[in-house]
């Protein structure tokens, strides 16, 4: 009986336990398929291996999911982040293309301009949600559609190559043997965690998610805060756009960030953040991003056909989501105990 109570209640009391178990199971499966899955080697001062590859590929998703976490915590949603990623890459490539050999100053301008474009995109969503009063999914759907078109207009419908070494170093370089993208994502997530957990900001965000009307009545500037949260989501999406375009050495307005918003939402929910708002976990979000990327790695390593990858991915996510549900666990325990009594 104690075991059944633990199975039902522990997910609510310790929401990170199931993402951790899922990640460990995926790593165990990879170790079973490839005993050298966790091995690392140093080559030319750079660390190489499956764990580094997973971290490197998960960095853009972790950035986008960090912004998405705060948006969802306010009872919102942002399905435009994939389009913002495409806009960011296109904007950077367009600026860098103005010089045959981009100078350091131009690279800095491209990075700053790209981040500003991301913030402005998020602020547009925040304006529609907070002050116009549109439903978040409709407001961000507008930018999701229009943003992809803007990115294609900036690139002329073509894939623009990027050859500026300084820009390529951001997403494809290494520092202290670890990919720069991992460092950037880590610093961004940690800074966000310090901001929302070390100040009253996190409490305000949770309060808006629990009861936005009550927070407004007690004097909290909830509209301004929601506006800022969407701006932050745009910023993290732009950062991810820089990492992705830098890593692939090109800007693709059509395919860059495609379906990334869905992976971000999955990472947030797998990490224990409630879609109803009021409860979020940045640690869980990072675990969710690692789960998704490790799952992608697993499907390739065990030989799943590319056309079936999304189906397998959806099945695993469904299974984990059901396990995380207290009501589903309670039903499973009830059926198990009834079966035991019948015997």
MOBEL-V251224 format. One line per field, one symbol per residue. psi: psi as a letter, one per 30 degrees, with the letter a starting at -180 (. if undefined). burial: I if it has 9 or more other C-alpha atoms within 8 Angstrom, else O. A space follows every 10 residues. Layout:
BEGIN
psi=???
burial=???
END
This chain:
BEGIN
psi=eeeeeeeefe eeeiffeeee eeeeeeeeee eeejfgegkk lkjhgkklle eeeeeeffee eeeefeeeee eefggakjgf eeeeeeeeee eeeeefffke jkleeeeeee eeeeeeeeee eeeeeeeeee eeglkeeeef eefeeeeeee eeeefggljj kkgjeeeffe fflkkhfkke eeeeeeeeee eeeeefffaf eeeeeeeeee jeeeeefggk ieeeeeeeee eeeeeeeeee eeeeeeefhl kjfefkgkge eeeeeeeeef fgkkfflfkl jeeeeeeeee eeeeeeeeee eggkkeffee eeeeeeeeee eeefjeeeee eeeeeeeeee ee.
burial=OOOOIOIIII IOOOIIOIII OIIOOIIOII IOOOOOIIOI OIOOOIIIII IIIIIIIIII IIIIIIIIII IIIIIIIIII IIIIIIIIII IIIIIIIOOO OIOOOIIOOI IOIIIIIIII IIIIIIIIII OOOIOIIOII IIIIIOIIII IIOIIOIOII OIOIOOIIII IIIIOOIIII IIIOIOOIIO OIIIIIIOIO IIIIIIIIII OIOOIIOOOO OIOOIIIIII IIIIIIIIII IIIIIIIOII IIIIOIIIOI IOIIIIIIII IIIIOOIIII IIOIIIIIII IIIIIIIIII IOOIOOOOIO OIIOOOIOOI IIIIIIOIII OOIOOOOOOO OOO
END
